[in-house]
Amino acid sequence: MLVVPGQVLTTDSGFLRGHDGVQRVRNKEDTLNMRALFKEGDVVGGEVQQVNGDGTIQLHARSARYGKLSNGILCSVPPCLVKRHKSHNFTLPTKTPVDVLLGCNGNLWLQRHVELDKNKVEGVEDIERKKKLHAETAVTSEEREDLLRVKASVECLRKVFRFVGRETIMEVYERSKREGIRVEDMETPENVVIVTEGTRRG
């Protein structure tokens, strides 16, 4: 799940451990100092552990890969359009790879690919160091164009009410490239029809 500004959340000890890498039991001091970790306007990713009666959400993070998100683009679609995947965190093989965190609540986070070694178990410190480097490194113009093209692909799928997932995003992305459509022109009505044609067959 992606939690965005305007939503209220609480966190369990697992979410705190995933954010700062320190394994501990949450206490009252952690609750009082929550703004040292998160503040209004932050975008965070995690798994919903519990929805409380007062409308607040309790999140859980299985690893340091979750937590505060930075240096990316947030977009939203109706939750019913989110295609179920085994993993909702995947990388698109675009010209400059784009990482996607697809929230079951309809929120999507897009960012340039952060290389994590899948062949070994990386320590919390390694993951936190890579996340910090990602947050502090400016996005190149080429990376920005790919991020915006992926975002436009998601918007095109939303406009024609098609499932949003790994395959459909890439279908629209690649069709727009083949047709030579500029990113800023992808969401015109005539181009939306063209780039989503492959997702509307059958």
ChimeraX commands (.cxc) that place a marker at each C-alpha (Angstrom):
marker #1 position 0.00,0.00,0.00 radius 0.5
marker #1 position 1.06,3.58,-0.63 radius 0.5
marker #1 position -0.03,6.15,1.93 radius 0.5
marker #1 position -0.15,9.70,0.64 radius 0.5
marker #1 position -0.72,13.16,2.16 radius 0.5
marker #1 position -4.16,13.43,3.72 radius 0.5
marker #1 position -4.30,9.85,5.00 radius 0.5
marker #1 position -3.70,9.08,8.67 radius 0.5
marker #1 position -1.44,6.24,9.73 radius 0.5
marker #1 position 0.15,4.64,12.74 radius 0.5
marker #1 position 3.08,2.25,12.57 radius 0.5
marker #1 position 4.06,-0.94,14.32 radius 0.5
marker #1 position 7.57,-1.86,15.44 radius 0.5
marker #1 position 8.20,-3.68,12.15 radius 0.5
marker #1 position 7.58,-0.53,10.16 radius 0.5
marker #1 position 9.99,1.46,12.31 radius 0.5
marker #1 position 12.59,-1.26,11.95 radius 0.5
marker #1 position 12.17,-1.22,8.18 radius 0.5
marker #1 position 12.57,2.55,8.05 radius 0.5
marker #1 position 15.67,3.18,10.12 radius 0.5
marker #1 position 17.20,-0.29,10.36 radius 0.5
marker #1 position 17.19,-0.45,14.15 radius 0.5
marker #1 position 15.42,-3.50,15.56 radius 0.5
marker #1 position 13.49,-2.56,18.65 radius 0.5
marker #1 position 10.05,-2.63,20.22 radius 0.5
marker #1 position 8.11,0.56,19.70 radius 0.5
marker #1 position 7.51,2.52,22.88 radius 0.5
marker #1 position 5.80,5.77,23.89 radius 0.5
marker #1 position 8.93,7.75,23.07 radius 0.5
marker #1 position 8.84,6.44,19.49 radius 0.5
marker #1 position 5.22,7.52,19.20 radius 0.5
marker #1 position 6.02,11.02,20.45 radius 0.5
marker #1 position 9.03,11.30,18.13 radius 0.5
marker #1 position 7.22,9.97,15.05 radius 0.5
marker #1 position 7.74,13.27,13.21 radius 0.5
marker #1 position 11.48,12.68,13.33 radius 0.5
marker #1 position 10.82,9.76,10.96 radius 0.5
marker #1 position 7.76,10.91,9.01 radius 0.5
marker #1 position 5.98,14.20,8.57 radius 0.5
marker #1 position 2.91,15.48,6.77 radius 0.5
marker #1 position 3.43,15.32,3.02 radius 0.5
marker #1 position 5.67,12.21,3.05 radius 0.5
marker #1 position 4.79,9.26,0.82 radius 0.5
marker #1 position 5.40,5.87,2.42 radius 0.5
marker #1 position 5.06,2.28,1.26 radius 0.5
marker #1 position 4.17,-0.71,3.41 radius 0.5
marker #1 position 1.63,-3.45,4.01 radius 0.5
marker #1 position -1.64,-2.80,5.81 radius 0.5
marker #1 position -1.63,-4.71,9.07 radius 0.5
marker #1 position -4.80,-3.26,10.53 radius 0.5
marker #1 position -7.46,-0.63,9.85 radius 0.5
marker #1 position -8.54,0.92,13.14 radius 0.5
marker #1 position -12.05,1.96,14.07 radius 0.5
marker #1 position -11.11,5.65,13.98 radius 0.5
marker #1 position -10.02,5.38,10.34 radius 0.5
marker #1 position -6.28,5.29,10.98 radius 0.5
marker #1 position -4.17,2.66,9.25 radius 0.5
marker #1 position -1.51,0.52,10.92 radius 0.5
marker #1 position 1.30,-0.37,8.50 radius 0.5
marker #1 position 3.86,-3.14,8.57 radius 0.5
marker #1 position 7.12,-3.41,6.62 radius 0.5
marker #1 position 8.75,-6.77,5.99 radius 0.5
marker #1 position 12.10,-5.27,5.05 radius 0.5
marker #1 position 14.12,-2.08,4.68 radius 0.5
marker #1 position 12.89,-1.85,1.08 radius 0.5
marker #1 position 9.68,-0.31,2.44 radius 0.5
marker #1 position 9.29,3.00,4.22 radius 0.5
marker #1 position 9.57,6.61,3.15 radius 0.5
marker #1 position 9.70,7.10,-0.63 radius 0.5
marker #1 position 11.59,9.90,-2.34 radius 0.5
marker #1 position 12.78,11.23,-5.70 radius 0.5
marker #1 position 9.93,9.80,-7.76 radius 0.5
marker #1 position 6.43,10.39,-9.11 radius 0.5
marker #1 position 3.11,9.57,-7.45 radius 0.5
marker #1 position 0.04,8.82,-9.55 radius 0.5
marker #1 position -3.36,7.31,-8.79 radius 0.5
marker #1 position -5.99,5.15,-10.46 radius 0.5
marker #1 position -9.26,3.67,-9.14 radius 0.5
marker #1 position -8.36,0.66,-6.93 radius 0.5
marker #1 position -10.54,-1.61,-9.09 radius 0.5
marker #1 position -8.08,-1.09,-11.98 radius 0.5
marker #1 position -5.08,-2.41,-10.03 radius 0.5
marker #1 position -4.08,-5.77,-11.52 radius 0.5
marker #1 position -3.10,-8.31,-8.87 radius 0.5
marker #1 position 0.52,-9.46,-9.04 radius 0.5
marker #1 position 2.54,-11.93,-7.00 radius 0.5
marker #1 position 4.69,-8.93,-6.13 radius 0.5
marker #1 position 3.43,-5.36,-6.42 radius 0.5
marker #1 position 7.00,-4.06,-6.46 radius 0.5
marker #1 position 8.58,-4.56,-9.89 radius 0.5
marker #1 position 10.95,-3.02,-12.43 radius 0.5
marker #1 position 9.87,-2.09,-15.96 radius 0.5
marker #1 position 12.44,-2.76,-18.72 radius 0.5
marker #1 position 12.15,0.73,-20.17 radius 0.5
marker #1 position 15.07,2.56,-21.82 radius 0.5
marker #1 position 16.19,3.63,-18.35 radius 0.5
marker #1 position 14.57,1.04,-16.02 radius 0.5
marker #1 position 11.73,2.30,-13.82 radius 0.5
marker #1 position 10.79,0.81,-10.44 radius 0.5
marker #1 position 7.05,0.61,-9.77 radius 0.5
marker #1 position 5.36,0.19,-6.40 radius 0.5
marker #1 position 1.75,-0.64,-7.23 radius 0.5
marker #1 position -0.49,-0.04,-4.22 radius 0.5
marker #1 position -3.69,-2.08,-3.88 radius 0.5
marker #1 position -5.39,1.21,-2.92 radius 0.5
marker #1 position -4.75,2.61,-6.42 radius 0.5
marker #1 position -1.67,4.68,-5.65 radius 0.5
marker #1 position 1.45,4.05,-7.74 radius 0.5
marker #1 position 4.99,5.19,-7.01 radius 0.5
marker #1 position 7.39,5.47,-9.95 radius 0.5
marker #1 position 11.12,6.01,-9.54 radius 0.5
marker #1 position 14.32,5.30,-11.44 radius 0.5
marker #1 position 15.63,1.81,-10.80 radius 0.5
marker #1 position 17.55,1.27,-7.56 radius 0.5
marker #1 position 19.87,-1.71,-8.01 radius 0.5
marker #1 position 19.46,-4.31,-5.25 radius 0.5
marker #1 position 21.35,-7.60,-5.53 radius 0.5
marker #1 position 18.73,-10.36,-5.71 radius 0.5
marker #1 position 21.39,-13.07,-5.49 radius 0.5
marker #1 position 22.37,-12.20,-1.95 radius 0.5
marker #1 position 20.66,-11.01,1.20 radius 0.5
marker #1 position 21.65,-7.37,1.56 radius 0.5
marker #1 position 21.98,-5.92,5.03 radius 0.5
marker #1 position 19.77,-3.12,6.25 radius 0.5
marker #1 position 22.73,-0.74,6.16 radius 0.5
marker #1 position 23.39,-1.51,2.46 radius 0.5
marker #1 position 19.76,-0.95,1.50 radius 0.5
marker #1 position 19.50,2.25,3.54 radius 0.5
marker #1 position 22.72,3.55,1.95 radius 0.5
marker #1 position 21.36,2.90,-1.56 radius 0.5
marker #1 position 18.03,4.55,-0.69 radius 0.5
marker #1 position 19.86,7.59,0.69 radius 0.5
marker #1 position 22.03,7.83,-2.43 radius 0.5
marker #1 position 18.91,7.57,-4.62 radius 0.5
marker #1 position 17.18,10.34,-2.65 radius 0.5
marker #1 position 20.17,12.67,-2.92 radius 0.5
marker #1 position 21.08,12.05,-6.58 radius 0.5
marker #1 position 19.36,14.20,-9.20 radius 0.5
marker #1 position 17.30,12.44,-11.88 radius 0.5
marker #1 position 18.82,12.77,-15.36 radius 0.5
marker #1 position 16.79,14.19,-18.25 radius 0.5
marker #1 position 16.67,10.73,-19.87 radius 0.5
marker #1 position 15.42,9.13,-16.64 radius 0.5
marker #1 position 12.87,11.92,-16.20 radius 0.5
marker #1 position 11.48,11.39,-19.71 radius 0.5
marker #1 position 11.05,7.65,-19.09 radius 0.5
marker #1 position 9.37,8.30,-15.72 radius 0.5
marker #1 position 6.97,10.75,-17.35 radius 0.5
marker #1 position 6.24,8.35,-20.23 radius 0.5
marker #1 position 5.42,5.57,-17.75 radius 0.5
marker #1 position 3.19,7.98,-15.80 radius 0.5
marker #1 position 1.44,9.00,-19.04 radius 0.5
marker #1 position 0.98,5.29,-19.86 radius 0.5
marker #1 position -0.76,4.79,-16.51 radius 0.5
marker #1 position -2.98,7.83,-17.15 radius 0.5
marker #1 position -3.93,6.50,-20.61 radius 0.5
marker #1 position -4.96,3.16,-19.08 radius 0.5
marker #1 position -7.01,4.99,-16.46 radius 0.5
marker #1 position -8.80,7.03,-19.13 radius 0.5
marker #1 position -9.99,3.88,-20.96 radius 0.5
marker #1 position -10.65,1.99,-17.70 radius 0.5
marker #1 position -8.17,-0.84,-18.36 radius 0.5
marker #1 position -6.23,-2.84,-15.78 radius 0.5
marker #1 position -2.99,-1.22,-14.66 radius 0.5
marker #1 position -0.16,-3.72,-14.30 radius 0.5
marker #1 position 3.30,-4.62,-15.52 radius 0.5
marker #1 position 2.18,-5.90,-18.95 radius 0.5
marker #1 position -0.38,-3.21,-19.75 radius 0.5
marker #1 position 1.91,-0.34,-18.75 radius 0.5
marker #1 position 4.66,-1.73,-21.00 radius 0.5
marker #1 position 2.19,-2.28,-23.85 radius 0.5
marker #1 position 1.18,1.40,-23.80 radius 0.5
marker #1 position 4.76,2.60,-23.23 radius 0.5
marker #1 position 6.15,0.62,-26.18 radius 0.5
marker #1 position 3.27,1.52,-28.50 radius 0.5
marker #1 position 3.81,5.23,-27.80 radius 0.5
marker #1 position 7.50,4.83,-28.67 radius 0.5
marker #1 position 6.76,2.91,-31.88 radius 0.5
marker #1 position 4.27,5.57,-32.98 radius 0.5
marker #1 position 6.77,8.33,-32.23 radius 0.5
marker #1 position 4.34,10.06,-29.86 radius 0.5
marker #1 position 5.92,12.65,-27.59 radius 0.5
marker #1 position 5.32,12.28,-23.86 radius 0.5
marker #1 position 3.41,15.56,-23.67 radius 0.5
marker #1 position 1.06,14.40,-26.46 radius 0.5
marker #1 position 0.25,10.92,-25.13 radius 0.5
marker #1 position -2.91,11.92,-23.27 radius 0.5
marker #1 position -4.72,13.63,-26.15 radius 0.5
marker #1 position -7.96,11.73,-26.95 radius 0.5
marker #1 position -6.77,10.47,-30.33 radius 0.5
marker #1 position -3.43,9.25,-28.96 radius 0.5
marker #1 position -5.05,7.57,-25.94 radius 0.5
marker #1 position -7.07,5.47,-28.39 radius 0.5
marker #1 position -3.94,4.57,-30.37 radius 0.5
marker #1 position -1.61,3.65,-27.49 radius 0.5
marker #1 position -4.21,1.59,-25.58 radius 0.5
marker #1 position -5.40,-0.37,-28.61 radius 0.5
marker #1 position -3.43,-3.49,-27.66 radius 0.5
marker #1 position -4.91,-3.53,-24.15 radius 0.5
marker #1 position -8.48,-3.39,-25.47 radius 0.5
marker #1 position -8.33,-6.47,-27.69 radius 0.5
marker #1 position -10.32,-9.53,-26.73 radius 0.5
marker link #1:1,2 radius 0.2
marker link #1:2,3 radius 0.2
marker link #1:3,4 radius 0.2
marker link #1:4,5 radius 0.2
marker link #1:5,6 radius 0.2
marker link #1:6,7 radius 0.2
marker link #1:7,8 radius 0.2
marker link #1:8,9 radius 0.2
marker link #1:9,10 radius 0.2
marker link #1:10,11 radius 0.2
marker link #1:11,12 radius 0.2
marker link #1:12,13 radius 0.2
marker link #1:13,14 radius 0.2
marker link #1:14,15 radius 0.2
marker link #1:15,16 radius 0.2
marker link #1:16,17 radius 0.2
marker link #1:17,18 radius 0.2
marker link #1:18,19 radius 0.2
marker link #1:19,20 radius 0.2
marker link #1:20,21 radius 0.2
marker link #1:21,22 radius 0.2
marker link #1:22,23 radius 0.2
marker link #1:23,24 radius 0.2
marker link #1:24,25 radius 0.2
marker link #1:25,26 radius 0.2
marker link #1:26,27 radius 0.2
marker link #1:27,28 radius 0.2
marker link #1:28,29 radius 0.2
marker link #1:29,30 radius 0.2
marker link #1:30,31 radius 0.2
marker link #1:31,32 radius 0.2
marker link #1:32,33 radius 0.2
marker link #1:33,34 radius 0.2
marker link #1:34,35 radius 0.2
marker link #1:35,36 radius 0.2
marker link #1:36,37 radius 0.2
marker link #1:37,38 radius 0.2
marker link #1:38,39 radius 0.2
marker link #1:39,40 radius 0.2
marker link #1:40,41 radius 0.2
marker link #1:41,42 radius 0.2
marker link #1:42,43 radius 0.2
marker link #1:43,44 radius 0.2
marker link #1:44,45 radius 0.2
marker link #1:45,46 radius 0.2
marker link #1:46,47 radius 0.2
marker link #1:47,48 radius 0.2
marker link #1:48,49 radius 0.2
marker link #1:49,50 radius 0.2
marker link #1:50,51 radius 0.2
marker link #1:51,52 radius 0.2
marker link #1:52,53 radius 0.2
marker link #1:53,54 radius 0.2
marker link #1:54,55 radius 0.2
marker link #1:55,56 radius 0.2
marker link #1:56,57 radius 0.2
marker link #1:57,58 radius 0.2
marker link #1:58,59 radius 0.2
marker link #1:59,60 radius 0.2
marker link #1:60,61 radius 0.2
marker link #1:61,62 radius 0.2
marker link #1:62,63 radius 0.2
marker link #1:63,64 radius 0.2
marker link #1:64,65 radius 0.2
marker link #1:65,66 radius 0.2
marker link #1:66,67 radius 0.2
marker link #1:67,68 radius 0.2
marker link #1:68,69 radius 0.2
marker link #1:69,70 radius 0.2
marker link #1:70,71 radius 0.2
marker link #1:71,72 radius 0.2
marker link #1:72,73 radius 0.2
marker link #1:73,74 radius 0.2
marker link #1:74,75 radius 0.2
marker link #1:75,76 radius 0.2
marker link #1:76,77 radius 0.2
marker link #1:77,78 radius 0.2
marker link #1:78,79 radius 0.2
marker link #1:79,80 radius 0.2
marker link #1:80,81 radius 0.2
marker link #1:81,82 radius 0.2
marker link #1:82,83 radius 0.2
marker link #1:83,84 radius 0.2
marker link #1:84,85 radius 0.2
marker link #1:85,86 radius 0.2
marker link #1:86,87 radius 0.2
marker link #1:87,88 radius 0.2
marker link #1:88,89 radius 0.2
marker link #1:89,90 radius 0.2
marker link #1:90,91 radius 0.2
marker link #1:91,92 radius 0.2
marker link #1:92,93 radius 0.2
marker link #1:93,94 radius 0.2
marker link #1:94,95 radius 0.2
marker link #1:95,96 radius 0.2
marker link #1:96,97 radius 0.2
marker link #1:97,98 radius 0.2
marker link #1:98,99 radius 0.2
marker link #1:99,100 radius 0.2
marker link #1:100,101 radius 0.2
marker link #1:101,102 radius 0.2
marker link #1:102,103 radius 0.2
marker link #1:103,104 radius 0.2
marker link #1:104,105 radius 0.2
marker link #1:105,106 radius 0.2
marker link #1:106,107 radius 0.2
marker link #1:107,108 radius 0.2
marker link #1:108,109 radius 0.2
marker link #1:109,110 radius 0.2
marker link #1:110,111 radius 0.2
marker link #1:111,112 radius 0.2
marker link #1:112,113 radius 0.2
marker link #1:113,114 radius 0.2
marker link #1:114,115 radius 0.2
marker link #1:115,116 radius 0.2
marker link #1:116,117 radius 0.2
marker link #1:117,118 radius 0.2
marker link #1:118,119 radius 0.2
marker link #1:119,120 radius 0.2
marker link #1:120,121 radius 0.2
marker link #1:121,122 radius 0.2
marker link #1:122,123 radius 0.2
marker link #1:123,124 radius 0.2
marker link #1:124,125 radius 0.2
marker link #1:125,126 radius 0.2
marker link #1:126,127 radius 0.2
marker link #1:127,128 radius 0.2
marker link #1:128,129 radius 0.2
marker link #1:129,130 radius 0.2
marker link #1:130,131 radius 0.2
marker link #1:131,132 radius 0.2
marker link #1:132,133 radius 0.2
marker link #1:133,134 radius 0.2
marker link #1:134,135 radius 0.2
marker link #1:135,136 radius 0.2
marker link #1:136,137 radius 0.2
marker link #1:137,138 radius 0.2
marker link #1:138,139 radius 0.2
marker link #1:139,140 radius 0.2
marker link #1:140,141 radius 0.2
marker link #1:141,142 radius 0.2
marker link #1:142,143 radius 0.2
marker link #1:143,144 radius 0.2
marker link #1:144,145 radius 0.2
marker link #1:145,146 radius 0.2
marker link #1:146,147 radius 0.2
marker link #1:147,148 radius 0.2
marker link #1:148,149 radius 0.2
marker link #1:149,150 radius 0.2
marker link #1:150,151 radius 0.2
marker link #1:151,152 radius 0.2
marker link #1:152,153 radius 0.2
marker link #1:153,154 radius 0.2
marker link #1:154,155 radius 0.2
marker link #1:155,156 radius 0.2
marker link #1:156,157 radius 0.2
marker link #1:157,158 radius 0.2
marker link #1:158,159 radius 0.2
marker link #1:159,160 radius 0.2
marker link #1:160,161 radius 0.2
marker link #1:161,162 radius 0.2
marker link #1:162,163 radius 0.2
marker link #1:163,164 radius 0.2
marker link #1:164,165 radius 0.2
marker link #1:165,166 radius 0.2
marker link #1:166,167 radius 0.2
marker link #1:167,168 radius 0.2
marker link #1:168,169 radius 0.2
marker link #1:169,170 radius 0.2
marker link #1:170,171 radius 0.2
marker link #1:171,172 radius 0.2
marker link #1:172,173 radius 0.2
marker link #1:173,174 radius 0.2
marker link #1:174,175 radius 0.2
marker link #1:175,176 radius 0.2
marker link #1:176,177 radius 0.2
marker link #1:177,178 radius 0.2
marker link #1:178,179 radius 0.2
marker link #1:179,180 radius 0.2
marker link #1:180,181 radius 0.2
marker link #1:181,182 radius 0.2
marker link #1:182,183 radius 0.2
marker link #1:183,184 radius 0.2
marker link #1:184,185 radius 0.2
marker link #1:185,186 radius 0.2
marker link #1:186,187 radius 0.2
marker link #1:187,188 radius 0.2
marker link #1:188,189 radius 0.2
marker link #1:189,190 radius 0.2
marker link #1:190,191 radius 0.2
marker link #1:191,192 radius 0.2
marker link #1:192,193 radius 0.2
marker link #1:193,194 radius 0.2
marker link #1:194,195 radius 0.2
marker link #1:195,196 radius 0.2
marker link #1:196,197 radius 0.2
marker link #1:197,198 radius 0.2
marker link #1:198,199 radius 0.2
marker link #1:199,200 radius 0.2
marker link #1:200,201 radius 0.2
marker link #1:201,202 radius 0.2
view
